[in-house]
Amino acid sequence: MFEKELKERIFISIVIAPLVIISSLPIWNIPIYIAFIYLFFISILLIIMFETIRMFESKYFYIPKIKKTLFIIFSLISVVTISSLSLFNIEFFDVKADIGSVFTIVFSLYIIFVLLNLAISSLNVSKHNYLIVDGVFSTFLIYLVVTIGSMLVLRLIDIENGTFFLAFTLGVGWFSEAGGLIIGKTIGRIKLSAISSSNKTLEGTIGMIIFGILGGIIFKLAVNIFGYENPIFLSSYEETIILSSIVVLFCFFGDIIESTIKRFFEAKDSSNILMSLGGVFDVFDGVMFASFGVLLYYFVIIV
């Protein structure tokens, strides 16, 4: 059983690795590549949305197509709107004012989305209480839009500035999660009972922190070997450790948030689309939230 799972994990990793590399490393500022970036992250958004819908329907009841359509429309428009944040590193923008404008638009869309959902629920004569759907997805879609939107914004910032914030987030995030898993499985004894993820241990969390900071330092060493220098990206080892710590912290909570969602739906994995790795949400849960943390760092510290 373990050998089969290991083969599946290796196979899936080989399949998705090129997509991840192409979506996070090149800095080609050309229309066809920008279009690919949008398509890639919107695909992740839609897959995770339908994984969550599937988990909901497996526990509760079928969600009407009109509500699913509203989910998609709200998510797509909001993520595309948030992507405009990538422009706000340009000097002539009033960053704070324009960030406020973007989130005013998203908040307005959210209000319209909630009201339309409530109106549809009130008109439906089904025996099902669709207020459950409205409550769950009105909360979840904001989380999904902000985190996937943050990944897209980081990638566009990278292309504009010749940086690798997203690649750093993915590399450090997944390396720290792998370290936490290895340490937790081998020597983990003390359960972190105060959080919703029953598999988390103190030893695994410490391993996650160590591996995350180590991964950040390795990333810094690698770019230095290739002679890469950028004043706004990993300009020192102190900055590298700070940014690595932010990634690890937000990865940790991103993983817990997804565990809480799965526990609510009584699901082991978000789906089986990636076989032993679970679903797309299972793979990107930590780095989604970590991207939001790195984006905050970018706008608060750098811009």
C-alpha positions as CSV (number, residue, x, y, z in Angstrom):
1,M,0.0,0.0,0.0
2,F,2.8,2.4,0.9
3,E,4.7,1.5,-2.3
4,K,1.6,2.2,-4.4
5,E,1.0,5.6,-2.6
6,L,4.7,6.5,-3.1
7,K,4.5,5.7,-6.8
8,E,1.4,7.8,-7.2
9,R,2.9,10.8,-5.4
10,I,6.0,10.6,-7.6
11,F,3.9,10.4,-10.8
12,I,1.7,13.3,-9.8
13,S,4.7,15.4,-8.8
14,I,6.3,14.8,-12.1
15,V,3.1,15.8,-14.0
16,I,2.4,19.0,-12.1
17,A,6.0,20.1,-11.5
18,P,6.4,21.6,-15.0
19,L,3.2,23.6,-14.6
20,V,4.3,25.0,-11.3
21,I,7.8,25.8,-12.5
22,I,6.4,27.6,-15.7
23,S,3.9,29.5,-13.6
24,S,6.3,30.7,-11.0
25,L,9.8,31.1,-12.4
26,P,9.9,32.7,-15.9
27,I,9.5,36.5,-16.0
28,W,8.4,36.8,-19.6
29,N,6.5,40.1,-19.9
30,I,4.6,39.1,-23.0
31,P,0.8,38.9,-23.6
32,I,0.7,35.1,-24.2
33,Y,2.5,34.3,-21.0
34,I,0.4,36.8,-19.0
35,A,-2.7,35.0,-20.4
36,F,-1.3,31.7,-19.3
37,I,-0.7,33.0,-15.8
38,Y,-4.3,34.2,-15.5
39,L,-5.6,30.9,-16.9
40,F,-3.5,28.8,-14.5
41,F,-4.6,30.6,-11.3
42,I,-8.2,30.9,-12.4
43,S,-8.2,27.1,-13.1
44,I,-6.9,26.5,-9.5
45,L,-9.6,28.8,-8.2
46,L,-12.4,26.9,-10.1
47,I,-11.1,23.5,-9.2
48,I,-10.9,24.3,-5.5
49,M,-14.4,25.8,-5.7
50,F,-15.8,22.7,-7.2
51,E,-13.9,20.5,-4.7
52,T,-15.6,22.4,-1.9
53,I,-19.0,22.2,-3.6
54,R,-18.5,18.4,-3.9
55,M,-17.6,18.1,-0.2
56,F,-20.7,20.2,0.7
57,E,-23.0,18.1,-1.5
58,S,-21.6,14.8,-0.2
59,K,-22.7,15.8,3.3
60,Y,-25.8,18.0,2.8
61,F,-27.7,18.4,-0.5
62,Y,-27.4,19.4,-4.1
63,I,-26.7,23.1,-4.7
64,P,-28.8,24.7,-7.5
65,K,-26.9,25.6,-10.7
66,I,-27.9,29.2,-10.4
67,K,-26.1,29.5,-7.1
68,K,-23.0,27.7,-8.5
69,T,-23.1,30.2,-11.4
70,L,-23.1,33.1,-8.9
71,F,-20.1,31.6,-7.1
72,I,-18.2,31.4,-10.4
73,I,-19.1,35.0,-11.5
74,F,-18.3,36.6,-8.2
75,S,-15.0,34.7,-7.9
76,L,-13.8,35.4,-11.4
77,I,-14.6,39.1,-11.3
78,S,-13.1,39.6,-7.8
79,V,-9.9,37.8,-8.6
80,V,-9.4,39.8,-11.8
81,T,-10.1,43.0,-9.9
82,I,-7.6,42.1,-7.1
83,S,-5.0,41.3,-9.8
84,S,-4.8,45.1,-10.5
85,L,-3.0,45.4,-7.2
86,S,0.1,44.3,-9.1
87,L,0.2,47.7,-10.8
88,F,0.6,49.6,-7.5
89,N,4.3,49.4,-7.3
90,I,4.6,52.1,-9.9
91,E,5.7,55.5,-8.5
92,F,2.8,57.6,-9.7
93,F,0.1,55.5,-8.0
94,D,-1.2,56.5,-4.7
95,V,-0.8,53.0,-3.3
96,K,-3.0,53.2,-0.2
97,A,-5.8,55.0,-2.0
98,D,-5.8,52.6,-4.9
99,I,-5.7,49.5,-2.7
100,G,-8.7,50.9,-0.9
101,S,-10.5,51.4,-4.3
102,V,-9.8,47.8,-5.3
103,F,-11.2,46.3,-2.1
104,T,-14.2,48.7,-2.2
105,I,-15.1,47.2,-5.6
106,V,-14.6,43.7,-4.3
107,F,-16.7,44.4,-1.1
108,S,-19.4,45.9,-3.3
109,L,-19.4,42.8,-5.4
110,Y,-19.6,40.7,-2.3
111,I,-22.7,42.6,-1.0
112,I,-24.4,42.1,-4.4
113,F,-23.4,38.4,-4.3
114,V,-24.8,37.9,-0.8
115,L,-28.1,39.7,-1.6
116,L,-28.7,37.8,-4.8
117,N,-28.0,34.5,-3.0
118,L,-30.5,35.4,-0.3
119,A,-33.1,36.4,-2.8
120,I,-32.7,33.1,-4.7
121,S,-33.0,31.2,-1.4
122,S,-36.2,33.0,-0.5
123,L,-37.8,32.2,-3.8
124,N,-36.9,28.5,-3.7
125,V,-39.7,26.2,-2.6
126,S,-37.4,23.2,-2.0
127,K,-37.4,21.5,1.4
128,H,-33.7,22.3,1.7
129,N,-32.5,25.3,3.8
130,Y,-30.3,27.1,1.3
131,L,-29.2,29.6,4.0
132,I,-26.6,26.9,4.9
133,V,-25.2,27.2,1.4
134,D,-25.2,31.0,1.6
135,G,-23.5,31.1,5.0
136,V,-20.8,28.5,4.1
137,F,-19.9,29.8,0.6
138,S,-20.2,33.5,1.4
139,T,-17.4,33.0,3.9
140,F,-15.4,30.5,2.0
141,L,-15.4,32.4,-1.4
142,I,-13.9,35.5,0.3
143,Y,-11.1,33.4,1.6
144,L,-10.6,31.7,-1.8
145,V,-10.7,35.0,-3.8
146,V,-8.2,36.7,-1.5
147,T,-5.7,33.9,-1.3
148,I,-5.7,32.9,-5.0
149,G,-5.8,36.5,-5.9
150,S,-2.7,37.1,-3.8
151,M,-0.9,34.3,-5.7
152,L,-1.8,35.9,-9.0
153,V,-0.8,39.4,-7.8
154,L,2.6,38.1,-6.6
155,R,3.2,36.5,-10.0
156,L,2.4,39.7,-11.9
157,I,4.6,41.7,-9.5
158,D,7.4,39.2,-10.2
159,I,7.0,39.7,-14.0
160,E,6.9,43.5,-13.6
161,N,9.9,43.7,-11.3
162,G,12.0,40.7,-12.2
163,T,11.5,39.2,-8.7
164,F,10.6,35.7,-7.6
165,F,8.2,36.2,-4.6
166,L,5.8,33.5,-5.7
167,A,8.5,30.9,-6.4
168,F,10.0,31.7,-3.0
169,T,6.6,31.3,-1.4
170,L,5.9,28.0,-3.1
171,G,9.4,26.6,-2.5
172,V,9.7,27.6,1.2
173,G,6.0,26.7,1.9
174,W,6.2,23.2,0.4
175,F,9.6,22.6,1.8
176,S,8.5,23.6,5.3
177,E,5.3,21.4,5.0
178,A,7.4,18.4,3.9
179,G,9.8,19.0,6.8
180,G,6.9,19.2,9.3
181,L,5.4,16.1,7.9
182,I,8.6,14.1,8.1
183,I,9.5,15.2,11.6
184,G,5.9,14.8,12.8
185,K,5.6,11.3,11.4
186,T,9.0,10.1,12.8
187,I,9.3,11.7,16.2
188,G,6.0,13.6,16.7
189,R,4.5,12.9,20.2
190,I,3.0,16.0,21.7
191,K,-0.3,16.8,20.0
192,L,-1.4,20.4,19.5
193,S,-4.8,19.8,21.0
194,A,-5.7,23.6,20.9
195,I,-6.0,23.6,17.1
196,S,-8.5,21.8,14.8
197,S,-6.0,19.7,13.0
198,S,-5.6,16.5,15.1
199,N,-2.5,15.4,13.3
200,K,-0.4,18.4,14.2
201,T,2.3,17.9,16.7
202,L,4.7,20.2,18.5
203,E,7.7,18.4,17.1
204,G,6.3,18.6,13.5
205,T,5.6,22.3,13.9
206,I,9.2,23.0,15.1
207,G,10.4,20.9,12.1
208,M,8.2,23.0,9.8
209,I,9.8,26.2,11.2
210,I,13.4,24.9,10.8
211,F,12.9,23.5,7.3
212,G,11.1,26.7,6.2
213,I,13.9,29.0,7.3
214,L,16.5,26.5,5.9
215,G,14.6,26.4,2.6
216,G,14.6,30.2,2.4
217,I,18.4,30.4,3.0
218,I,18.9,27.7,0.3
219,F,16.8,29.7,-2.1
220,K,18.9,32.8,-1.3
221,L,22.1,30.9,-1.8
222,A,20.8,29.5,-5.1
223,V,19.9,32.9,-6.6
224,N,23.3,34.3,-5.4
225,I,25.1,31.5,-7.2
226,F,23.4,32.6,-10.5
227,G,24.4,36.2,-9.8
228,Y,20.9,37.4,-9.3
229,E,20.4,40.6,-7.4
230,N,17.3,42.7,-6.9
231,P,17.0,45.5,-4.3
232,I,13.4,44.6,-3.4
233,F,13.8,40.8,-3.2
234,L,15.9,39.0,-0.7
235,S,18.5,41.8,-0.5
236,S,20.0,40.3,2.7
237,Y,19.9,37.1,4.8
238,E,18.1,38.9,7.5
239,E,15.3,39.8,5.1
240,T,15.3,36.2,3.9
241,I,14.8,34.8,7.4
242,I,12.0,37.3,8.1
243,L,10.2,36.5,4.8
244,S,10.7,32.7,5.3
245,S,9.2,33.0,8.8
246,I,6.2,34.8,7.4
247,V,5.7,32.1,4.8
248,V,6.0,29.3,7.5
249,L,3.5,31.1,9.8
250,F,0.9,31.7,7.2
251,C,1.4,28.2,5.7
252,F,0.8,26.7,9.2
253,F,-2.5,28.6,9.5
254,G,-3.5,27.9,5.9
255,D,-3.2,24.2,6.5
256,I,-5.3,24.5,9.7
257,I,-8.0,26.5,7.9
258,E,-8.3,23.7,5.2
259,S,-8.3,21.1,8.0
260,T,-11.2,23.0,9.6
261,I,-13.1,23.1,6.4
262,K,-12.6,19.4,5.7
263,R,-13.6,18.5,9.3
264,F,-16.8,20.5,8.9
265,F,-17.6,18.5,5.8
266,E,-16.3,15.2,7.4
267,A,-13.9,14.7,4.5
268,K,-10.4,13.2,4.5
269,D,-9.3,15.0,1.3
270,S,-10.8,17.8,-0.7
271,S,-11.0,15.3,-3.7
272,N,-9.0,12.5,-5.2
273,I,-8.1,14.4,-8.4
274,L,-4.4,14.1,-7.5
275,M,-4.7,10.5,-6.2
276,S,-2.6,10.0,-3.1
277,L,-1.9,13.7,-2.8
278,G,-5.6,14.4,-2.5
279,G,-7.2,17.4,-4.2
280,V,-5.8,20.7,-5.5
281,F,-6.9,22.4,-2.3
282,D,-4.9,19.8,-0.2
283,V,-1.8,20.7,-2.2
284,F,-2.1,24.5,-2.3
285,D,-3.8,25.1,1.1
286,G,-0.7,26.4,2.9
287,V,0.9,28.3,0.1
288,M,-2.4,30.0,-0.8
289,F,-2.5,31.7,2.6
290,A,1.3,32.2,2.7
291,S,0.9,34.2,-0.6
292,F,-1.4,36.5,1.2
293,G,1.1,37.0,4.0
294,V,3.9,37.7,1.5
295,L,1.7,40.2,-0.3
296,L,1.1,42.0,2.9
297,Y,4.8,42.1,3.5
298,Y,5.4,43.5,0.0
299,F,2.9,46.4,0.4
300,V,3.7,47.2,4.0
301,I,7.5,46.9,4.0
302,I,8.6,47.3,0.4
303,V,6.2,49.6,-1.5
